[in-house]
């Protein structure tokens, strides 16, 4: 199994990652060993995670989420994929 996850950092920003051992990875983040980004923004809180059969699927979602704005990440956590429908730049530009 593999996981994609989103952490809320102490400064209110979000961090997206992927791992094969979610518990261990969260411990690493809390100890300041998870990433340079989160080590400067402790403590962190797990706010969303999803389980995948393959690590490459989890990694793909991590990269997808990393490209999203703070607002889009929040909408995704609140409403899943339905919460972010229509968030593409092309769709938003057409609605102006």
C-alpha positions as CSV (number, residue, x, y, z in Angstrom):
1,X,0.0,0.0,0.0
2,X,1.0,3.6,-0.5
3,X,-0.4,6.9,0.6
4,X,-0.8,10.5,-0.6
5,X,-1.2,13.0,2.3
6,X,-1.7,16.7,3.0
7,X,-0.3,18.3,6.1
8,X,-1.3,21.6,7.6
9,X,1.8,23.5,8.8
10,X,1.9,25.8,11.8
11,X,1.9,28.8,9.5
12,X,-1.3,27.7,7.8
13,X,0.3,26.4,4.6
14,X,-0.3,22.9,3.2
15,X,2.3,20.3,2.3
16,X,1.6,17.4,0.0
17,X,3.6,14.2,0.1
18,X,3.5,10.4,-0.6
19,X,4.9,7.4,1.2
20,X,4.6,3.7,1.7
21,X,4.5,4.1,5.6
22,X,2.2,6.9,6.6
23,X,2.8,6.6,10.4
24,X,6.5,6.6,10.1
25,X,6.5,9.5,7.6
26,X,4.3,11.6,10.0
27,X,6.7,10.9,12.8
28,X,9.6,12.0,10.6
29,X,7.8,15.3,9.8
30,X,7.0,16.0,13.4
31,X,10.7,15.3,14.4
32,X,11.8,17.9,11.7
33,X,13.2,15.2,9.5
34,X,10.4,14.9,6.9
35,X,11.4,17.7,4.6
36,X,13.1,21.1,4.7
37,X,9.7,22.8,4.1
38,X,7.9,21.2,7.1
39,X,10.9,21.3,9.4
40,X,10.7,25.1,9.3
41,X,6.9,25.1,10.0
42,X,6.4,22.8,12.9
43,X,4.2,21.4,14.3
44,X,2.3,19.8,11.3
45,X,-1.1,18.1,11.4
46,X,-2.4,15.5,9.0
47,X,-5.5,16.9,7.4
48,X,-6.1,14.5,4.4
49,X,-4.8,11.2,3.2
50,X,-5.7,8.6,0.6
51,X,-4.5,5.0,0.2
52,X,-3.4,3.6,-3.2
53,X,-2.4,0.1,-4.3
54,X,0.8,1.4,-6.0
55,X,3.3,4.0,-5.0
56,X,3.4,5.5,-8.5
57,X,-0.3,6.3,-8.2
58,X,0.3,7.9,-4.8
59,X,3.2,9.9,-6.2
60,X,1.2,11.0,-9.2
61,X,-1.5,12.5,-6.8
62,X,1.2,14.1,-4.8
63,X,2.6,15.9,-7.8
64,X,-0.9,16.9,-9.0
65,X,-1.8,18.4,-5.6
66,X,1.5,20.2,-5.3
67,X,0.6,22.1,-8.4
68,X,-2.6,23.4,-6.8
69,X,-3.2,26.7,-5.0
70,X,-3.9,26.8,-1.3
71,X,-7.6,27.5,-2.0
72,X,-7.8,24.6,-4.4
73,X,-6.2,22.2,-1.8
74,X,-8.7,23.4,0.8
75,X,-11.6,22.9,-1.6
76,X,-10.4,19.4,-2.4
77,X,-10.1,18.5,1.3
78,X,-13.6,19.8,1.9
79,X,-15.3,18.3,-1.1
80,X,-13.1,15.8,-2.8
81,X,-12.9,15.9,-6.6
82,X,-16.4,17.5,-6.8
83,X,-15.0,20.4,-4.8
84,X,-12.4,21.2,-7.4
85,X,-14.4,20.7,-10.6
86,X,-14.0,23.8,-12.8
87,X,-10.8,25.0,-11.1
88,X,-8.7,24.8,-14.2
89,X,-7.3,28.1,-15.4
90,X,-9.0,27.6,-18.7
91,X,-12.4,27.0,-17.1
92,X,-12.1,29.9,-14.8
93,X,-10.9,32.3,-17.6
94,X,-13.9,31.3,-19.7
95,X,-16.3,32.2,-16.9
96,X,-15.1,35.7,-16.5
